[in-house]
């Protein structure tokens, strides 16, 4: 179980520190998640939605959509509160790798590291480059990459 602690809500660009480590809460991927995501995206690939078909694949069971896992990780990052009311834009995902399947019933969380801070004064804030490593309940890295998020600057007092 990851060591999750409360983080300040609505953090401003200047409140981040390079090298900072943030651990999100965990979330179990459910059948309802997969079916809802399939309906939302119209991706009804039987690998995700058909247990009989999925049993014949090398995975031996249904696999959650990769984009669903990414979306859940983004939601878990938002749940830390750090983005609440201070995010200007989610700018970029780089070098995202799906390393292992996420199965229905897996519990995932994200280990986030602030890799770089880039002031963007013309935008009224700066880019926080975040290394994201999504792990399952066994601590295995199931996907990882880099997110660039634009945060507001702290208001002048």
ChimeraX attribute file (.defattr): number of C-alpha atoms within 10 A of each C-alpha:
attribute: neighborCount
match mode: 1-to-1
recipient: residues
	/A:1	11
	/A:2	14
	/A:3	8
	/A:4	13
	/A:5	11
	/A:6	12
	/A:7	14
	/A:8	13
	/A:9	15
	/A:10	18
	/A:11	20
	/A:12	22
	/A:13	24
	/A:14	15
	/A:15	12
	/A:16	15
	/A:17	14
	/A:18	13
	/A:19	13
	/A:20	12
	/A:21	13
	/A:22	21
	/A:23	22
	/A:24	25
	/A:25	20
	/A:26	19
	/A:27	18
	/A:28	16
	/A:29	19
	/A:30	15
	/A:31	16
	/A:32	10
	/A:33	17
	/A:34	23
	/A:35	18
	/A:36	13
	/A:37	19
	/A:38	18
	/A:39	11
	/A:40	10
	/A:41	11
	/A:42	10
	/A:43	14
	/A:44	16
	/A:45	12
	/A:46	13
	/A:47	20
	/A:48	23
	/A:49	19
	/A:50	14
	/A:51	14
	/A:52	13
	/A:53	15
	/A:54	18
	/A:55	13
	/A:56	12
	/A:57	11
	/A:58	7
	/A:59	12
	/A:60	13
	/A:61	18
	/A:62	24
	/A:63	22
	/A:64	25
	/A:65	23
	/A:66	18
	/A:67	12
	/A:68	18
	/A:69	23
	/A:70	18
	/A:71	13
	/A:72	21
	/A:73	25
	/A:74	16
	/A:75	13
	/A:76	19
	/A:77	21
	/A:78	16
	/A:79	15
	/A:80	20
	/A:81	16
	/A:82	21
	/A:83	20
	/A:84	14
	/A:85	13
	/A:86	19
	/A:87	21
	/A:88	17
	/A:89	12
	/A:90	13
	/A:91	12
	/A:92	11
	/A:93	15
	/A:94	11
	/A:95	9
	/A:96	14
	/A:97	13
	/A:98	17
	/A:99	13
	/A:100	14
	/A:101	18
	/A:102	22
	/A:103	21
	/A:104	18
	/A:105	14
	/A:106	17
	/A:107	18
	/A:108	25
	/A:109	26
	/A:110	28
	/A:111	20
	/A:112	22
	/A:113	20
	/A:114	20
	/A:115	18
	/A:116	16
	/A:117	19
	/A:118	13
	/A:119	16
	/A:120	15
	/A:121	10
	/A:122	7
	/A:123	13
	/A:124	15
	/A:125	22
	/A:126	23
	/A:127	23
	/A:128	25
	/A:129	22
	/A:130	24
	/A:131	22
	/A:132	25
	/A:133	21
	/A:134	26
	/A:135	23
	/A:136	22
	/A:137	16
	/A:138	10
	/A:139	13
	/A:140	13
	/A:141	19
	/A:142	19
	/A:143	22
	/A:144	21
	/A:145	15
	/A:146	20
	/A:147	23
	/A:148	22
	/A:149	20
	/A:150	27
	/A:151	29
	/A:152	23
	/A:153	21
	/A:154	14
	/A:155	8
	/A:156	4
	/A:157	3
